[in-house]
Amino acid sequence: MNRFGLMGSGALAALLAMLWVPAVPAQQIDIGSGSVVQAIQKLRPGEYAWAPQLAPAGPVLLIVNTRTQRAVLYRNGIPIAASTVSTGRSGYATPPGVFTILQKQVEHYSSKYDNAPMPYMQRLTWWGVALHAGNLPGYPASHGCIRLPAGFARLLYGVTRLGMTVVVTDKATTPRAAPTPEIALAGTRNQPVAGEAFDWHPEKSPTGPVSIIVSAADRRAIVLRNGVEIGSATVNVGGPVAGTWAYTLRSADSGGQQWLRLSLSDAGPSNAIVPREEWSRFEAPAEFRRAVAAILQPGSTIVVTADSLQSGSMSPALTVIADEEPK
């Protein structure tokens, strides 16, 4: 203590490090012959399941559920890991949305909250949301970050890459497989799309994970690769659209495409709706569709939302990839 009764920086850092110790020891559970999905509800605070052998290779997608306080990792569309998490508490809620990993650091300290340690940090926004190892009391307790068990945070860090898609949802649903025809804005009615204009600049980001965001409010689709916008187009929308839902491409072969489907808001379409019917309502310029189809690969993600993606729109329900560092 100094003469004002305040801790020195060294003592404060030591105290913060002690406070970081998880409420219960982080522990990996053995799923045996079961599946990762079956293990999700059995996890206690601090526990996680890790079974990478279920899909040894391919792109990965992380889905974080703030309602169930769980995270599920998919590789090539197959669940290979699940973990308990602790997301933002009241007043600091972790926003639902689609993000990319913007920065990774094994050793990181918060510049916003008293230099608090954030081991295996993976940044999702430049304004306070990241994945990192931390305290897991069994309920939302963070300042907006997504806390993970230390062991899971380390393993996850080893399989992710910059630009990878992370979906944060507050809807307690489990993705289901959805065999579909060519899904990416296929358009079945062959009606002209207003203007037929689109932007396409794949050279801005030649490689990396692909995410497509479709806004019914804006009648616009944007394509991001490795977190960088490489294309956009006007989209015709037939009929009303409610809520937000997502697809991630599991496989594609001569028999068609296999996607996983997940509703991201309570207002979204029910799982009873046939995906073919969902996608028949969206049409984009033919050249844009062909360009998008050419870059799709297992792990690609499509998110459809009724909300506007425009800055300053009223009551946005979805945050879409905050990829610009503030000046």
C-alpha positions in Angstrom: 0.0 0.0 0.0 1.2 3.6 -0.6 0.6 6.5 1.7 -2.8 7.1 0.3 -3.9 3.5 1.1 -3.8 2.4 -2.6 -2.2 -0.7 -4.0 0.9 -0.4 -6.1 0.7 -1.6 -9.7 2.6 -4.8 -9.0 0.3 -5.8 -6.1 -2.8 -4.9 -8.0 -1.7 -7.1 -11.0 -1.0 -10.0 -8.6 -4.5 -9.5 -7.0 -6.1 -9.5 -10.5 -4.3 -12.6 -11.4 -5.6 -14.4 -8.3 -9.1 -13.1 -9.0 -8.9 -14.6 -12.5 -8.7 -18.2 -11.2 -11.8 -20.0 -12.2 -14.6 -20.6 -9.7 -14.2 -24.3 -10.4 -11.3 -26.1 -11.9 -11.4 -26.2 -15.7 -11.9 -29.8 -16.7 -12.2 -31.7 -20.0 -14.8 -34.4 -19.9 -14.7 -37.7 -21.9 -17.6 -38.1 -24.2 -16.8 -41.8 -24.8 -18.8 -43.1 -27.7 -21.3 -40.3 -27.4 -21.5 -37.1 -29.4 -20.5 -33.6 -28.6 -24.2 -32.4 -28.9 -25.2 -35.0 -26.3 -22.6 -33.7 -23.9 -23.6 -30.0 -24.1 -26.3 -30.1 -21.4 -24.2 -32.3 -19.1 -21.4 -29.7 -18.8 -21.0 -28.0 -15.5 -19.3 -24.6 -15.1 -15.7 -24.8 -16.1 -16.2 -28.1 -18.1 -15.7 -28.7 -21.8 -15.7 -31.5 -24.3 -13.0 -31.7 -27.0 -13.2 -34.4 -29.8 -11.3 -33.1 -32.9 -11.0 -36.7 -34.3 -14.7 -36.4 -35.3 -13.6 -34.1 -38.1 -9.8 -34.0 -38.3 -9.6 -31.3 -41.0 -11.6 -28.4 -42.5 -12.8 -24.9 -41.7 -14.1 -24.2 -38.2 -17.1 -22.1 -37.0 -17.8 -21.2 -33.4 -21.4 -20.6 -32.1 -21.7 -19.0 -28.7 -25.2 -19.1 -27.0 -25.6 -16.4 -24.4 -28.9 -17.9 -23.1 -27.6 -21.4 -22.4 -24.0 -20.2 -21.6 -22.5 -22.7 -24.0 -20.3 -22.6 -27.0 -20.1 -25.3 -29.8 -17.2 -25.6 -32.2 -17.9 -27.0 -35.7 -15.3 -28.2 -38.1 -16.4 -29.0 -41.6 -19.9 -28.6 -40.3 -19.5 -31.3 -37.6 -19.6 -30.5 -33.9 -16.1 -31.3 -32.5 -16.1 -29.4 -29.2 -18.4 -27.8 -26.6 -17.8 -25.7 -23.6 -19.4 -23.7 -20.8 -18.9 -20.0 -21.1 -19.6 -16.8 -19.1 -20.8 -13.9 -21.2 -21.7 -10.3 -20.4 -23.7 -9.5 -17.3 -26.5 -7.0 -17.0 -25.5 -3.7 -18.4 -22.6 -5.3 -20.3 -24.5 -7.8 -22.4 -22.5 -9.6 -25.1 -24.2 -8.5 -28.4 -25.7 -11.2 -30.7 -24.3 -11.1 -34.2 -21.8 -12.4 -36.7 -18.1 -11.6 -36.0 -14.7 -12.5 -37.3 -11.6 -13.0 -35.2 -9.7 -9.7 -35.7 -6.6 -10.3 -33.4 -5.0 -13.1 -31.4 -2.6 -12.9 -28.5 -1.6 -15.7 -26.1 -0.8 -13.2 -23.4 -3.0 -10.1 -23.3 -4.1 -7.6 -20.6 -7.2 -5.4 -20.8 -6.6 -1.8 -21.6 -10.2 -1.0 -20.5 -10.5 -2.8 -17.2 -7.5 -2.3 -14.9 -5.1 -4.4 -16.9 -7.0 -7.6 -16.2 -5.4 -10.7 -17.7 -7.0 -12.2 -20.8 -5.1 -15.4 -21.6 -5.5 -16.8 -25.2 -7.4 -13.6 -26.2 -9.2 -13.7 -29.6 -10.7 -10.3 -30.4 -14.2 -10.0 -31.9 -14.6 -6.2 -31.8 -12.3 -3.3 -31.2 -14.7 -2.0 -28.5 -14.7 -4.7 -25.8 -15.7 -8.1 -27.0 -13.2 -11.0 -27.1 -12.9 -14.7 -26.4 -10.4 -15.5 -23.6 -9.8 -17.8 -20.6 -11.4 -16.5 -17.4 -13.6 -17.1 -14.4 -16.7 -19.3 -15.1 -19.2 -19.0 -12.2 -22.0 -20.6 -14.1 -23.9 -17.4 -15.2 -23.2 -14.2 -17.2 -20.5 -12.3 -15.3 -18.2 -10.5 -17.7 -18.0 -6.9 -19.0 -19.0 -8.2 -22.5 -16.3 -10.7 -23.3 -16.9 -14.4 -23.7 -15.0 -16.2 -20.9 -13.8 -19.8 -21.6 -12.3 -22.6 -19.5 -8.5 -22.2 -19.6 -8.0 -25.6 -21.3 -10.7 -25.0 -23.9 -9.3 -21.5 -24.6 -5.9 -22.9 -25.3 -7.2 -25.7 -27.5 -9.5 -23.3 -29.4 -6.7 -20.9 -29.9 -4.7 -23.6 -31.7 -7.4 -24.3 -34.3 -8.7 -20.9 -35.1 -7.3 -18.3 -37.5 -7.8 -14.6 -38.2 -10.9 -14.0 -40.2 -12.7 -17.0 -38.9 -16.5 -16.6 -38.3 -17.9 -16.5 -34.8 -21.7 -16.4 -34.3 -23.2 -15.1 -31.1 -26.9 -15.9 -30.5 -29.4 -15.6 -27.7 -31.7 -18.3 -29.0 -31.6 -21.7 -27.2 -31.7 -23.9 -30.3 -29.5 -26.6 -31.8 -28.4 -26.4 -35.4 -29.9 -29.1 -37.7 -28.7 -30.5 -41.0 -30.5 -29.1 -44.0 -29.9 -30.7 -47.4 -30.7 -28.0 -50.0 -30.3 -27.2 -53.7 -27.8 -24.4 -54.6 -28.6 -22.2 -51.7 -26.6 -19.0 -52.2 -29.2 -16.5 -53.4 -30.2 -19.0 -56.0 -33.4 -17.3 -57.2 -35.9 -19.6 -58.8 -38.4 -17.2 -60.4 -35.9 -15.7 -62.9 -37.2 -12.2 -62.3 -34.9 -9.3 -63.0 -33.2 -7.8 -60.0 -33.5 -4.0 -59.7 -30.5 -2.4 -61.4 -28.7 -5.7 -61.8 -25.7 -3.8 -60.4 -23.2 -5.4 -58.0 -19.7 -4.9 -56.7 -17.1 -7.7 -56.8 -13.5 -7.2 -55.8 -12.1 -10.6 -54.7 -8.6 -9.2 -54.9 -9.2 -7.3 -51.7 -8.9 -10.5 -49.8 -7.9 -13.4 -52.1 -8.2 -16.2 -49.5 -9.9 -17.0 -46.2 -13.3 -17.9 -44.6 -16.3 -16.6 -46.5 -19.4 -15.0 -44.8 -22.4 -13.7 -46.6 -24.8 -11.3 -44.9 -28.3 -10.7 -46.4 -30.4 -7.8 -45.0 -34.1 -7.9 -46.0 -34.5 -4.3 -44.7 -31.7 -3.0 -46.9 -32.4 -5.4 -49.8 -28.7 -6.0 -49.9 -26.2 -8.8 -49.6 -22.6 -8.3 -48.7 -19.8 -10.9 -49.0 -16.9 -10.9 -46.6 -13.7 -13.0 -47.0 -11.3 -13.1 -44.1 -13.4 -10.3 -42.5 -13.0 -8.0 -45.6 -15.9 -7.0 -47.8 -15.2 -8.2 -51.3 -18.6 -7.9 -52.8 -22.2 -6.6 -52.5 -25.4 -6.6 -54.5 -29.0 -5.6 -54.5 -31.4 -8.4 -53.5 -35.1 -8.8 -54.3 -37.0 -10.2 -51.3 -40.4 -11.8 -51.9 -42.6 -11.7 -48.9 -42.0 -10.7 -45.2 -38.8 -11.7 -43.4 -38.7 -11.9 -39.6 -35.8 -12.4 -37.2 -32.3 -13.7 -38.1 -31.1 -17.1 -39.1 -27.9 -18.6 -40.4 -26.5 -21.5 -42.5 -23.0 -22.9 -42.6 -21.9 -25.1 -45.4 -21.1 -28.6 -44.3 -20.3 -30.3 -47.6 -20.9 -29.9 -51.4 -20.7 -32.7 -53.9 -22.5 -34.0 -57.0 -25.6 -34.7 -54.8 -25.9 -31.1 -53.8 -25.0 -29.0 -50.7 -25.4 -29.9 -47.1 -25.9 -26.9 -44.7 -26.4 -26.6 -41.0 -29.2 -24.2 -40.1 -29.6 -22.1 -36.9 -32.2 -19.5 -35.9 -30.5 -16.6 -34.2 -33.5 -14.8 -32.8 -36.9 -15.7 -31.4 -38.6 -13.9 -34.3 -36.9 -16.1 -36.8 -38.5 -18.7 -39.0 -39.3 -22.0 -37.3 -37.3 -25.1 -38.2 -40.4 -26.5 -39.8 -40.0 -24.2 -42.8 -38.3 -26.0 -45.7 -35.0 -24.2 -46.6 -36.0 -24.4 -50.3 -39.0 -22.2 -49.5 -36.8 -19.7 -47.5 -34.3 -19.2 -50.3 -36.9 -19.0 -53.1 -37.7 -15.6 -51.7 -34.3 -14.1 -52.3 -32.9 -13.2 -55.8 -29.7 -11.5 -56.7 -28.0 -10.7 -60.1 -27.0 -13.8 -62.0 -23.4 -12.8 -62.3 -23.2 -12.1 -58.6 -24.7 -15.5 -57.8 -22.1 -17.2 -60.0 -19.3 -15.3 -58.4 -20.4 -16.2 -54.9 -20.9 -19.8 -55.8 -17.3 -20.0 -57.1 -15.8 -19.1 -53.7 -18.1 -21.1 -51.4 -16.4 -23.9 -49.5 -17.2 -26.0 -46.5 -17.3 -23.7 -43.5 -18.8 -20.8 -45.5 -21.6 -19.0 -43.6 -24.7 -17.2 -44.8 -26.7 -15.1 -42.4 -30.1 -13.6 -43.2 -31.6 -10.9 -41.1 -34.8 -8.7 -41.2 -32.7 -5.9 -39.7 -30.8 -3.1 -41.4 -27.0 -3.2 -41.5 -26.8 0.5 -41.9 -25.0 2.5 -39.2 -27.5 4.3 -37.0 -30.5 2.1 -37.9 -33.2 1.9 -35.3 -33.0 -0.9 -32.7 -30.5 -3.1 -34.6 -30.8 -6.8 -33.4 -27.6 -7.9 -35.1 -24.0 -6.8 -35.0 -22.2 -7.7 -38.2 -18.4 -8.1 -38.1 -16.8 -4.9 -36.6 -13.6 -5.0 -38.6 -12.4 -1.4 -38.3 -10.1 -0.4 -35.5 -11.1 2.9 -34.0 -8.7 5.8 -34.5 
